[in-house]
Amino acid sequence: MPVIVVEVMPKAELLDPQGKAVAGALGRLGKDRFSAVRVGKRFELTVDGPVDEAALADAREVAEALLANGVIEDVVRVSEEVA
Amino acid sequence: MPVIVVEVMPKAELLDPQGKAVAGALGRLGKDRFSAVRVGKRFELTVDGPVDEAALADAREVAEALLANGVIEDVVRVSEEVA
């Protein structure tokens, strides 16, 4: 069945302690090419039916209302998964 | 600075209790178009320098070794962020 992917990231202006911790670990391991890391979420919504405009609108609504916490997170992508 | 995105999802054969909980909540809210949900992670690695083959190889190595737990998770994407 088709899948809609929703991606959520912490807002750019907020600290991301989890990302900071990962960035620190990478630095200690010698991967100093990566100067910053941010950690967000990726949701896969399996759609019962076709991925039409209505399904994407539903997914956008669900993403903003439920999957992301609008105070601290932004929805960065809502799109059909490309195989 | 350019960003490499790494996406990690729980392995398909494993239960994902967090995804199950979200799917249940969606059903109760009348969004029964979505029959299943899985929840994974999305990492944004800021690259100090160009995103060349070496940077992507480093990101893939880091993704498999550190960002994903290979026992329960799969790396599903490592690619440069498209703006």
Backbone of each chain as nested JSON, in Angstrom:
{
  "chains": [
    {"id": "A", "residues": [
      {"number": 1, "name": "MET", "atoms": {"N": [0.847, -1.204, 0.0], "CA": [0.0, 0.0, 0.0], "C": [0.876, 1.245, 0.0]}},
      {"number": 2, "name": "PRO", "atoms": {"N": [0.392, 2.336, -0.602], "CA": [1.241, 3.533, -0.684], "C": [1.484, 4.15, 0.685]}},
      {"number": 3, "name": "VAL", "atoms": {"N": [2.557, 4.894, 0.759], "CA": [2.984, 5.478, 2.027], "C": [3.207, 6.979, 1.841]}},
      {"number": 4, "name": "ILE", "atoms": {"N": [2.706, 7.742, 2.796], "CA": [3.017, 9.176, 2.846], "C": [4.046, 9.377, 3.956]}},
      {"number": 5, "name": "VAL", "atoms": {"N": [5.111, 10.093, 3.636], "CA": [6.162, 10.366, 4.613], "C": [5.986, 11.775, 5.163]}},
      {"number": 6, "name": "VAL", "atoms": {"N": [6.004, 11.872, 6.485], "CA": [5.936, 13.167, 7.161], "C": [7.234, 13.344, 7.933]}},
      {"number": 7, "name": "GLU", "atoms": {"N": [7.886, 14.484, 7.737], "CA": [9.145, 14.731, 8.444], "C": [9.011, 15.967, 9.316]}},
      {"number": 8, "name": "VAL", "atoms": {"N": [9.484, 15.829, 10.537], "CA": [9.326, 16.854, 11.557], "C": [10.708, 17.136, 12.15]}},
      {"number": 9, "name": "MET", "atoms": {"N": [11.058, 18.406, 12.253], "CA": [12.351, 18.768, 12.847], "C": [12.145, 19.818, 13.935]}},
      {"number": 10, "name": "PRO", "atoms": {"N": [13.052, 19.841, 14.921], "CA": [12.985, 20.915, 15.907], "C": [13.167, 22.26, 15.208]}},
      {"number": 11, "name": "LYS", "atoms": {"N": [12.488, 23.283, 15.696], "CA": [12.606, 24.613, 15.083], "C": [14.059, 25.085, 15.117]}},
      {"number": 12, "name": "ALA", "atoms": {"N": [14.456, 25.821, 14.064], "CA": [15.858, 26.219, 13.903], "C": [16.344, 27.073, 15.076]}},
      {"number": 13, "name": "GLU", "atoms": {"N": [15.447, 27.87, 15.657], "CA": [15.884, 28.797, 16.704], "C": [15.968, 28.127, 18.07]}},
      {"number": 14, "name": "LEU", "atoms": {"N": [15.606, 26.849, 18.159], "CA": [15.663, 26.164, 19.456], "C": [16.917, 25.304, 19.567]}},
      {"number": 15, "name": "LEU", "atoms": {"N": [17.418, 25.187, 20.764], "CA": [18.49, 24.239, 21.024], "C": [17.971, 22.827, 20.792]}},
      {"number": 16, "name": "ASP", "atoms": {"N": [18.849, 21.944, 20.386], "CA": [18.476, 20.538, 20.197], "C": [19.527, 19.716, 20.942]}},
      {"number": 17, "name": "PRO", "atoms": {"N": [19.302, 19.461, 22.227], "CA": [20.346, 18.804, 23.05], "C": [20.742, 17.433, 22.506]}},
      {"number": 18, "name": "GLN", "atoms": {"N": [19.767, 16.702, 21.954], "CA": [20.066, 15.374, 21.398], "C": [21.026, 15.507, 20.208]}},
      {"number": 19, "name": "GLY", "atoms": {"N": [20.737, 16.498, 19.355], "CA": [21.625, 16.737, 18.216], "C": [23.002, 17.18, 18.664]}},
      {"number": 20, "name": "LYS", "atoms": {"N": [23.051, 18.037, 19.671], "CA": [24.346, 18.499, 20.205], "C": [25.158, 17.314, 20.711]}},
      {"number": 21, "name": "ALA", "atoms": {"N": [24.488, 16.393, 21.398], "CA": [25.181, 15.218, 21.928], "C": [25.745, 14.372, 20.792]}},
      {"number": 22, "name": "VAL", "atoms": {"N": [24.95, 14.179, 19.733], "CA": [25.438, 13.397, 18.59], "C": [26.621, 14.109, 17.946]}},
      {"number": 23, "name": "ALA", "atoms": {"N": [26.516, 15.431, 17.766], "CA": [27.614, 16.181, 17.141], "C": [28.888, 16.047, 17.971]}},
      {"number": 24, "name": "GLY", "atoms": {"N": [28.747, 16.107, 19.31], "CA": [29.913, 15.939, 20.167], "C": [30.534, 14.566, 20.005]}},
      {"number": 25, "name": "ALA", "atoms": {"N": [29.705, 13.542, 19.929], "CA": [30.206, 12.174, 19.766], "C": [30.934, 12.032, 18.436]}},
      {"number": 26, "name": "LEU", "atoms": {"N": [30.384, 12.624, 17.378], "CA": [31.032, 12.545, 16.062], "C": [32.408, 13.21, 16.117]}},
      {"number": 27, "name": "GLY", "atoms": {"N": [32.482, 14.367, 16.777], "CA": [33.761, 15.061, 16.887], "C": [34.794, 14.201, 17.604]}},
      {"number": 28, "name": "ARG", "atoms": {"N": [34.381, 13.571, 18.701], "CA": [35.309, 12.735, 19.46], "C": [35.777, 11.534, 18.654]}},
      {"number": 29, "name": "LEU", "atoms": {"N": [34.945, 11.084, 17.695], "CA": [35.307, 9.932, 16.861], "C": [36.086, 10.351, 15.617]}},
      {"number": 30, "name": "GLY", "atoms": {"N": [36.42, 11.623, 15.52], "CA": [37.232, 12.07, 14.399], "C": [36.447, 12.451, 13.162]}},
      {"number": 31, "name": "LYS", "atoms": {"N": [35.125, 12.434, 13.276], "CA": [34.31, 12.826, 12.109], "C": [34.026, 14.327, 12.206]}},
      {"number": 32, "name": "ASP", "atoms": {"N": [35.105, 15.121, 12.151], "CA": [34.912, 16.548, 12.395], "C": [34.463, 17.291, 11.151]}},
      {"number": 33, "name": "ARG", "atoms": {"N": [34.17, 16.552, 10.104], "CA": [33.584, 17.139, 8.903], "C": [32.173, 17.669, 9.186]}},
      {"number": 34, "name": "PHE", "atoms": {"N": [31.524, 17.042, 10.186], "CA": [30.132, 17.419, 10.473], "C": [30.118, 18.385, 11.661]}},
      {"number": 35, "name": "SER", "atoms": {"N": [29.737, 19.627, 11.387], "CA": [29.869, 20.667, 12.411], "C": [28.625, 20.79, 13.277]}},
      {"number": 36, "name": "ALA", "atoms": {"N": [27.502, 20.258, 12.844], "CA": [26.289, 20.334, 13.66], "C": [25.353, 19.201, 13.263]}},
      {"number": 37, "name": "VAL", "atoms": {"N": [24.553, 18.783, 14.216], "CA": [23.58, 17.719, 13.962], "C": [22.271, 18.144, 14.598]}},
      {"number": 38, "name": "ARG", "atoms": {"N": [21.184, 17.928, 13.889], "CA": [19.865, 18.097, 14.498], "C": [19.083, 16.799, 14.308]}},
      {"number": 39, "name": "VAL", "atoms": {"N": [18.289, 16.46, 15.3], "CA": [17.572, 15.184, 15.285], "C": [16.077, 15.454, 15.284]}},
      {"number": 40, "name": "GLY", "atoms": {"N": [15.404, 14.905, 14.284], "CA": [13.946, 15.039, 14.208], "C": [13.295, 13.693, 14.017]}},
      {"number": 41, "name": "LYS", "atoms": {"N": [12.066, 13.708, 13.512], "CA": [11.306, 12.471, 13.376], "C": [10.849, 12.271, 11.952]}},
      {"number": 42, "name": "ARG", "atoms": {"N": [10.683, 11.004, 11.621], "CA": [10.173, 10.635, 10.308], "C": [9.022, 9.662, 10.511]}},
      {"number": 43, "name": "PHE", "atoms": {"N": [7.856, 10.017, 10.013], "CA": [6.671, 9.169, 10.138], "C": [6.326, 8.592, 8.772]}},
      {"number": 44, "name": "GLU", "atoms": {"N": [6.005, 7.307, 8.747], "CA": [5.477, 6.688, 7.534], "C": [4.013, 6.352, 7.78]}},
      {"number": 45, "name": "LEU", "atoms": {"N": [3.136, 7.007, 7.034], "CA": [1.699, 6.746, 7.147], "C": [1.286, 5.866, 5.978]}},
      {"number": 46, "name": "THR", "atoms": {"N": [0.845, 4.648, 6.267], "CA": [0.351, 3.768, 5.213], "C": [-1.072, 4.183, 4.861]}},
      {"number": 47, "name": "VAL", "atoms": {"N": [-1.293, 4.431, 3.585], "CA": [-2.589, 4.946, 3.148], "C": [-3.421, 3.807, 2.583]}},
      {"number": 48, "name": "ASP", "atoms": {"N": [-4.628, 3.726, 3.099], "CA": [-5.598, 2.738, 2.655], "C": [-6.34, 3.362, 1.476]}},
      {"number": 49, "name": "GLY", "atoms": {"N": [-5.818, 3.183, 0.279], "CA": [-6.422, 3.811, -0.901], "C": [-5.364, 4.609, -1.649]}},
      {"number": 50, "name": "PRO", "atoms": {"N": [-5.789, 5.373, -2.644], "CA": [-4.811, 6.111, -3.443], "C": [-4.291, 7.341, -2.71]}},
      {"number": 51, "name": "VAL", "atoms": {"N": [-3.088, 7.76, -3.065], "CA": [-2.541, 9.002, -2.521], "C": [-2.97, 10.135, -3.45]}},
      {"number": 52, "name": "ASP", "atoms": {"N": [-4.15, 10.671, -3.205], "CA": [-4.643, 11.789, -4.007], "C": [-4.527, 13.068, -3.183]}},
      {"number": 53, "name": "GLU", "atoms": {"N": [-5.071, 14.151, -3.708], "CA": [-4.932, 15.446, -3.034], "C": [-5.601, 15.4, -1.66]}},
      {"number": 54, "name": "ALA", "atoms": {"N": [-6.724, 14.663, -1.566], "CA": [-7.432, 14.581, -0.282], "C": [-6.595, 13.851, 0.763]}},
      {"number": 55, "name": "ALA", "atoms": {"N": [-5.934, 12.788, 0.343], "CA": [-5.093, 12.036, 1.284], "C": [-3.926, 12.897, 1.753]}},
      {"number": 56, "name": "LEU", "atoms": {"N": [-3.323, 13.641, 0.825], "CA": [-2.195, 14.506, 1.213], "C": [-2.678, 15.625, 2.136]}},
      {"number": 57, "name": "ALA", "atoms": {"N": [-3.889, 16.162, 1.873], "CA": [-4.423, 17.212, 2.737], "C": [-4.664, 16.656, 4.142]}},
      {"number": 58, "name": "ASP", "atoms": {"N": [-5.216, 15.445, 4.217], "CA": [-5.417, 14.782, 5.514], "C": [-4.081, 14.594, 6.23]}},
      {"number": 59, "name": "ALA", "atoms": {"N": [-3.064, 14.158, 5.484], "CA": [-1.757, 13.918, 6.087], "C": [-1.163, 15.228, 6.595]}},
      {"number": 60, "name": "ARG", "atoms": {"N": [-1.336, 16.312, 5.832], "CA": [-0.815, 17.622, 6.268], "C": [-1.51, 18.055, 7.556]}},
      {"number": 61, "name": "GLU", "atoms": {"N": [-2.837, 17.841, 7.6], "CA": [-3.601, 18.235, 8.783], "C": [-3.123, 17.44, 10.002]}},
      {"number": 62, "name": "VAL", "atoms": {"N": [-2.986, 16.138, 9.825], "CA": [-2.539, 15.264, 10.91], "C": [-1.114, 15.625, 11.341]}},
      {"number": 63, "name": "ALA", "atoms": {"N": [-0.289, 15.974, 10.367], "CA": [1.097, 16.318, 10.676], "C": [1.153, 17.546, 11.567]}},
      {"number": 64, "name": "GLU", "atoms": {"N": [0.395, 18.581, 11.192], "CA": [0.438, 19.831, 11.957], "C": [-0.246, 19.672, 13.31]}},
      {"number": 65, "name": "ALA", "atoms": {"N": [-1.321, 18.876, 13.356], "CA": [-2.13, 18.812, 14.569], "C": [-1.595, 17.804, 15.577]}},
      {"number": 66, "name": "LEU", "atoms": {"N": [-1.018, 16.724, 15.096], "CA": [-0.717, 15.6, 15.981], "C": [0.74, 15.179, 15.976]}},
      {"number": 67, "name": "LEU", "atoms": {"N": [1.327, 15.103, 14.781], "CA": [2.658, 14.495, 14.703], "C": [3.74, 15.477, 15.124]}},
      {"number": 68, "name": "ALA", "atoms": {"N": [3.505, 16.758, 14.865], "CA": [4.472, 17.773, 15.292], "C": [3.89, 18.562, 16.45]}},
      {"number": 69, "name": "ASN", "atoms": {"N": [4.748, 18.948, 17.358], "CA": [4.395, 19.891, 18.412], "C": [4.743, 21.283, 17.891]}},
      {"number": 70, "name": "GLY", "atoms": {"N": [3.734, 22.049, 17.489], "CA": [3.959, 23.32, 16.809], "C": [4.739, 24.345, 17.608]}},
      {"number": 71, "name": "VAL", "atoms": {"N": [4.821, 24.152, 18.896], "CA": [5.572, 25.103, 19.723], "C": [7.079, 24.951, 19.499]}},
      {"number": 72, "name": "ILE", "atoms": {"N": [7.51, 23.717, 19.32], "CA": [8.955, 23.482, 19.235], "C": [9.395, 22.801, 17.936]}},
      {"number": 73, "name": "GLU", "atoms": {"N": [8.432, 22.395, 17.095], "CA": [8.801, 21.628, 15.906], "C": [8.135, 22.194, 14.656]}},
      {"number": 74, "name": "ASP", "atoms": {"N": [8.788, 21.957, 13.513], "CA": [8.224, 22.314, 12.216], "C": [8.043, 21.052, 11.382]}},
      {"number": 75, "name": "VAL", "atoms": {"N": [6.958, 21.015, 10.617], "CA": [6.793, 19.958, 9.618], "C": [7.598, 20.372, 8.393]}},
      {"number": 76, "name": "VAL", "atoms": {"N": [8.607, 19.594, 8.036], "CA": [9.457, 20.009, 6.924], "C": [9.091, 19.32, 5.611]}},
      {"number": 77, "name": "ARG", "atoms": {"N": [8.356, 18.223, 5.672], "CA": [7.995, 17.547, 4.422], "C": [6.768, 16.686, 4.648]}},
      {"number": 78, "name": "VAL", "atoms": {"N": [5.834, 16.732, 3.705], "CA": [4.715, 15.782, 3.645], "C": [4.616, 15.384, 2.187]}},
      {"number": 79, "name": "SER", "atoms": {"N": [4.981, 14.159, 1.844], "CA": [4.932, 13.769, 0.438], "C": [4.83, 12.261, 0.317]}},
      {"number": 80, "name": "GLU", "atoms": {"N": [4.406, 11.832, -0.853], "CA": [4.32, 10.396, -1.093], "C": [5.728, 9.83, -1.154]}},
      {"number": 81, "name": "GLU", "atoms": {"N": [5.883, 8.649, -0.582], "CA": [7.199, 8.008, -0.618], "C": [7.51, 7.589, -2.041]}},
      {"number": 82, "name": "VAL", "atoms": {"N": [8.723, 7.937, -2.486], "CA": [9.166, 7.478, -3.794], "C": [10.05, 6.256, -3.583]}},
      {"number": 83, "name": "ALA", "atoms": {"N": [9.704, 5.174, -4.262], "CA": [10.375, 3.897, -3.982], "C": [11.802, 3.879, -4.536]}}
    ]},
    {"id": "B", "residues": [
      {"number": 1, "name": "MET", "atoms": {"N": [25.471, 26.438, 5.178], "CA": [26.323, 25.278, 4.861], "C": [25.449, 24.098, 4.423]}},
      {"number": 2, "name": "PRO", "atoms": {"N": [25.994, 23.233, 3.557], "CA": [25.171, 22.128, 3.051], "C": [24.854, 21.122, 4.153]}},
      {"number": 3, "name": "VAL", "atoms": {"N": [23.774, 20.407, 3.921], "CA": [23.265, 19.46, 4.913], "C": [23.076, 18.098, 4.256]}},
      {"number": 4, "name": "ILE", "atoms": {"N": [23.52, 17.057, 4.972], "CA": [23.221, 15.688, 4.549], "C": [22.133, 15.149, 5.469]}},
      {"number": 5, "name": "VAL", "atoms": {"N": [21.099, 14.585, 4.879], "CA": [19.988, 14.032, 5.656], "C": [20.144, 12.525, 5.751]}},
      {"number": 6, "name": "VAL", "atoms": {"N": [20.029, 12.022, 6.975], "CA": [20.07, 10.574, 7.221], "C": [18.724, 10.182, 7.818]}},
      {"number": 7, "name": "GLU", "atoms": {"N": [18.091, 9.169, 7.239], "CA": [16.802, 8.734, 7.752], "C": [16.886, 7.29, 8.204]}},
      {"number": 8, "name": "VAL", "atoms": {"N": [16.335, 7.044, 9.371], "CA": [16.439, 5.742, 10.036], "C": [15.031, 5.307, 10.423]}},
      {"number": 9, "name": "MET", "atoms": {"N": [14.683, 4.073, 10.091], "CA": [13.359, 3.558, 10.468], "C": [13.503, 2.221, 11.188]}},
      {"number": 10, "name": "PRO", "atoms": {"N": [12.539, 1.9, 12.059], "CA": [12.562, 0.563, 12.669], "C": [12.427, -0.492, 11.572]}},
      {"number": 11, "name": "LYS", "atoms": {"N": [13.09, -1.616, 11.769], "CA": [13.024, -2.694, 10.774], "C": [11.585, -3.136, 10.554]}},
      {"number": 12, "name": "ALA", "atoms": {"N": [11.27, -3.509, 9.299], "CA": [9.89, -3.826, 8.941], "C": [9.337, -4.987, 9.758]}},
      {"number": 13, "name": "GLU", "atoms": {"N": [10.204, -5.936, 10.13], "CA": [9.702, -7.136, 10.809], "C": [9.511, -6.923, 12.305]}},
      {"number": 14, "name": "LEU", "atoms": {"N": [9.861, -5.737, 12.8], "CA": [9.717, -5.489, 14.23], "C": [8.457, -4.693, 14.518]}},
      {"number": 15, "name": "LEU", "atoms": {"N": [7.865, -4.94, 15.661], "CA": [6.769, -4.111, 16.135], "C": [7.291, -2.701, 16.38]}},
      {"number": 16, "name": "ASP", "atoms": {"N": [6.435, -1.721, 16.209], "CA": [6.798, -0.332, 16.496], "C": [5.689, 0.237, 17.383]}},
      {"number": 17, "name": "PRO", "atoms": {"N": [5.84, 0.089, 18.694], "CA": [4.745, 0.463, 19.605], "C": [4.362, 1.936, 19.496]}},
      {"number": 18, "name": "GLN", "atoms": {"N": [5.366, 2.795, 19.263], "CA": [5.075, 4.217, 19.131], "C": [4.202, 4.468, 17.887]}},
      {"number": 19, "name": "GLY", "atoms": {"N": [4.552, 3.797, 16.798], "CA": [3.743, 3.921, 15.583], "C": [2.345, 3.375, 15.784]}},
      {"number": 20, "name": "LYS", "atoms": {"N": [2.238, 2.253, 16.459], "CA": [0.923, 1.659, 16.752], "C": [0.072, 2.646, 17.538]}},
      {"number": 21, "name": "ALA", "atoms": {"N": [0.688, 3.303, 18.525], "CA": [-0.054, 4.259, 19.35], "C": [-0.555, 5.417, 18.497]}},
      {"number": 22, "name": "VAL", "atoms": {"N": [0.297, 5.915, 17.593], "CA": [-0.124, 7.018, 16.726], "C": [-1.264, 6.556, 15.817]}},
      {"number": 23, "name": "ALA", "atoms": {"N": [-1.127, 5.356, 15.255], "CA": [-2.167, 4.84, 14.359], "C": [-3.492, 4.714, 15.109]}},
      {"number": 24, "name": "GLY", "atoms": {"N": [-3.428, 4.257, 16.357], "CA": [-4.649, 4.16, 17.157], "C": [-5.272, 5.522, 17.391]}},
      {"number": 25, "name": "ALA", "atoms": {"N": [-4.439, 6.511, 17.686], "CA": [-4.953, 7.866, 17.922], "C": [-5.594, 8.421, 16.655]}},
      {"number": 26, "name": "LEU", "atoms": {"N": [-4.973, 8.176, 15.507], "CA": [-5.543, 8.669, 14.244], "C": [-6.907, 8.042, 13.998]}},
      {"number": 27, "name": "GLY", "atoms": {"N": [-7.018, 6.74, 14.265], "CA": [-8.299, 6.057, 14.082], "C": [-9.381, 6.658, 14.96]}},
      {"number": 28, "name": "ARG", "atoms": {"N": [-9.035, 6.914, 16.213], "CA": [-10.021, 7.493, 17.135], "C": [-10.443, 8.895, 16.711]}},
      {"number": 29, "name": "LEU", "atoms": {"N": [-9.556, 9.599, 15.997], "CA": [-9.883, 10.951, 15.538], "C": [-10.574, 10.948, 14.179]}},
      {"number": 30, "name": "GLY", "atoms": {"N": [-10.897, 9.767, 13.68], "CA": [-11.639, 9.689, 12.425], "C": [-10.761, 9.716, 11.186]}},
      {"number": 31, "name": "LYS", "atoms": {"N": [-9.446, 9.682, 11.373], "CA": [-8.552, 9.658, 10.205], "C": [-8.269, 8.207, 9.84]}},
      {"number": 32, "name": "ASP", "atoms": {"N": [-9.335, 7.471, 9.463], "CA": [-9.136, 6.034, 9.265], "C": [-8.607, 5.71, 7.872]}},
      {"number": 33, "name": "ARG", "atoms": {"N": [-8.256, 6.736, 7.135], "CA": [-7.591, 6.543, 5.856], "C": [-6.187, 5.944, 6.053]}},
      {"number": 34, "name": "PHE", "atoms": {"N": [-5.6, 6.211, 7.242], "CA": [-4.234, 5.751, 7.49], "C": [-4.278, 4.46, 8.303]}},
      {"number": 35, "name": "SER", "atoms": {"N": [-3.865, 3.365, 7.682], "CA": [-4.052, 2.063, 8.325], "C": [-2.872, 1.664, 9.197]}},
      {"number": 36, "name": "ALA", "atoms": {"N": [-1.736, 2.29, 9.022], "CA": [-0.581, 1.954, 9.852], "C": [0.361, 3.146, 9.883]}},
      {"number": 37, "name": "VAL", "atoms": {"N": [1.095, 3.243, 10.965], "CA": [2.082, 4.322, 11.117], "C": [3.347, 3.702, 11.668]}},
      {"number": 38, "name": "ARG", "atoms": {"N": [4.468, 4.128, 11.143], "CA": [5.755, 3.775, 11.75], "C": [6.523, 5.066, 12.025]}},
      {"number": 39, "name": "VAL", "atoms": {"N": [7.25, 5.058, 13.121], "CA": [7.956, 6.264, 13.545], "C": [9.448, 5.995, 13.562]}},
      {"number": 40, "name": "GLY", "atoms": {"N": [10.188, 6.819, 12.828], "CA": [11.638, 6.705, 12.812], "C": [12.289, 8.043, 13.089]}},
      {"number": 41, "name": "LYS", "atoms": {"N": [13.549, 8.151, 12.687], "CA": [14.302, 9.369, 12.989], "C": [14.842, 9.998, 11.72]}},
      {"number": 42, "name": "ARG", "atoms": {"N": [15.036, 11.301, 11.812], "CA": [15.623, 12.055, 10.709], "C": [16.743, 12.91, 11.284]}},
      {"number": 43, "name": "PHE", "atoms": {"N": [17.946, 12.704, 10.772], "CA": [19.106, 13.461, 11.233], "C": [19.53, 14.428, 10.141]}},
      {"number": 44, "name": "GLU", "atoms": {"N": [19.848, 15.66, 10.539], "CA": [20.441, 16.613, 9.609], "C": [21.882, 16.849, 10.04]}},
      {"number": 45, "name": "LEU", "atoms": {"N": [22.822, 16.453, 9.187], "CA": [24.241, 16.646, 9.46], "C": [24.721, 17.847, 8.653]}},
      {"number": 46, "name": "THR", "atoms": {"N": [25.129, 18.898, 9.339], "CA": [25.681, 20.062, 8.646], "C": [27.126, 19.762, 8.267]}},
      {"number": 47, "name": "VAL", "atoms": {"N": [27.438, 19.922, 6.987], "CA": [28.764, 19.552, 6.495], "C": [29.619, 20.801, 6.367]}},
      {"number": 48, "name": "ASP", "atoms": {"N": [30.791, 20.715, 6.959], "CA": [31.781, 21.777, 6.908], "C": [32.598, 21.544, 5.643]}},
      {"number": 49, "name": "GLY", "atoms": {"N": [32.146, 22.09, 4.533], "CA": [32.827, 21.85, 3.262], "C": [31.828, 21.345, 2.234]}},
      {"number": 50, "name": "PRO", "atoms": {"N": [32.325, 20.909, 1.081], "CA": [31.42, 20.465, 0.02], "C": [30.864, 19.067, 0.303]}},
      {"number": 51, "name": "VAL", "atoms": {"N": [29.683, 18.799, -0.241], "CA": [29.118, 17.452, -0.153], "C": [29.617, 16.661, -1.357]}},
      {"number": 52, "name": "ASP", "atoms": {"N": [30.774, 16.057, -1.204], "CA": [31.33, 15.235, -2.27], "C": [31.171, 13.762, -1.893]}},
      {"number": 53, "name": "GLU", "atoms": {"N": [31.76, 12.902, -2.696], "CA": [31.592, 11.457, -2.459], "C": [32.188, 11.069, -1.101]}},
      {"number": 54, "name": "ALA", "atoms": {"N": [33.296, 11.719, -0.709], "CA": [33.926, 11.404, 0.583], "C": [33.008, 11.786, 1.743]}},
      {"number": 55, "name": "ALA", "atoms": {"N": [32.353, 12.936, 1.633], "CA": [31.444, 13.368, 2.699], "C": [30.261, 12.414, 2.8]}},
      {"number": 56, "name": "LEU", "atoms": {"N": [29.729, 11.998, 1.653], "CA": [28.597, 11.066, 1.677], "C": [29.028, 9.716, 2.241]}},
      {"number": 57, "name": "ALA", "atoms": {"N": [30.233, 9.269, 1.903], "CA": [30.739, 7.998, 2.434], "C": [30.888, 8.083, 3.954]}},
      {"number": 58, "name": "ASP", "atoms": {"N": [31.413, 9.207, 4.437], "CA": [31.531, 9.433, 5.886], "C": [30.147, 9.405, 6.532]}},
      {"number": 59, "name": "ALA", "atoms": {"N": [29.192, 10.047, 5.897], "CA": [27.838, 10.109, 6.456], "C": [27.223, 8.713, 6.501]}},
      {"number": 60, "name": "ARG", "atoms": {"N": [27.468, 7.923, 5.45], "CA": [26.928, 6.551, 5.435], "C": [27.546, 5.722, 6.553]}},
      {"number": 61, "name": "GLU", "atoms": {"N": [28.852, 5.9, 6.746], "CA": [29.554, 5.158, 7.8], "C": [28.983, 5.531, 9.173]}},
      {"number": 62, "name": "VAL", "atoms": {"N": [28.848, 6.834, 9.398], "CA": [28.319, 7.335, 10.661], "C": [26.87, 6.86, 10.867]}},
      {"number": 63, "name": "ALA", "atoms": {"N": [26.109, 6.847, 9.789], "CA": [24.707, 6.44, 9.888], "C": [24.602, 4.993, 10.349]}},
      {"number": 64, "name": "GLU", "atoms": {"N": [25.411, 4.118, 9.725], "CA": [25.327, 2.695, 10.053], "C": [25.921, 2.407, 11.434]}},
      {"number": 65, "name": "ALA", "atoms": {"N": [26.982, 3.154, 11.788], "CA": [27.709, 2.818, 13.008], "C": [27.114, 3.472, 14.242]}},
      {"number": 66, "name": "LEU", "atoms": {"N": [26.548, 4.66, 14.082], "CA": [26.175, 5.466, 15.249], "C": [24.721, 5.878, 15.294]}},
      {"number": 67, "name": "LEU", "atoms": {"N": [24.211, 6.32, 14.149], "CA": [22.883, 6.944, 14.175], "C": [21.784, 5.893, 14.209]}},
      {"number": 68, "name": "ALA", "atoms": {"N": [22.041, 4.748, 13.58], "CA": [21.063, 3.668, 13.603], "C": [21.573, 2.546, 14.49]}},
      {"number": 69, "name": "ASN", "atoms": {"N": [20.669, 1.914, 15.19], "CA": [20.968, 0.688, 15.911], "C": [20.656, -0.467, 14.962]}},
      {"number": 70, "name": "GLY", "atoms": {"N": [21.696, -1.081, 14.406], "CA": [21.526, -2.076, 13.355], "C": [20.703, -3.292, 13.742]}},
      {"number": 71, "name": "VAL", "atoms": {"N": [20.533, -3.514, 15.031], "CA": [19.752, -4.667, 15.479], "C": [18.254, -4.435, 15.22]}},
      {"number": 72, "name": "ILE", "atoms": {"N": [17.823, -3.203, 15.383], "CA": [16.386, -2.934, 15.291], "C": [16.023, -1.877, 14.238]}},
      {"number": 73, "name": "GLU", "atoms": {"N": [17.038, -1.246, 13.64], "CA": [16.734, -0.145, 12.72], "C": [17.485, -0.303, 11.407]}},
      {"number": 74, "name": "ASP", "atoms": {"N": [16.907, 0.285, 10.357], "CA": [17.554, 0.344, 9.048], "C": [17.775, 1.802, 8.66]}},
      {"number": 75, "name": "VAL", "atoms": {"N": [18.918, 2.06, 8.023], "CA": [19.127, 3.373, 7.408], "C": [18.4, 3.358, 6.068]}},
      {"number": 76, "name": "VAL", "atoms": {"N": [17.415, 4.224, 5.89], "CA": [16.639, 4.191, 4.65], "C": [17.076, 5.249, 3.649]}},
      {"number": 77, "name": "ARG", "atoms": {"N": [17.815, 6.266, 4.106], "CA": [18.252, 7.296, 3.147], "C": [19.455, 8.027, 3.704]}},
      {"number": 78, "name": "VAL", "atoms": {"N": [20.444, 8.252, 2.853], "CA": [21.547, 9.163, 3.154], "C": [21.731, 9.995, 1.899]}},
      {"number": 79, "name": "SER", "atoms": {"N": [21.388, 11.268, 1.937], "CA": [21.52, 12.074, 0.724], "C": [21.606, 13.543, 1.074]}},
      {"number": 80, "name": "GLU", "atoms": {"N": [22.102, 14.313, 0.121], "CA": [22.189, 15.752, 0.344], "C": [20.782, 16.333, 0.367]}},
      {"number": 81, "name": "GLU", "atoms": {"N": [20.583, 17.266, 1.269], "CA": [19.268, 17.904, 1.353], "C": [19.03, 18.745, 0.11]}},
      {"number": 82, "name": "VAL", "atoms": {"N": [17.871, 18.567, -0.476], "CA": [17.495, 19.42, -1.598], "C": [16.596, 20.52, -1.056]}},
      {"number": 83, "name": "ALA", "atoms": {"N": [16.97, 21.748, -1.325], "CA": [16.264, 22.886, -0.712], "C": [14.877, 23.083, -1.33]}}
    ]}
  ]
}
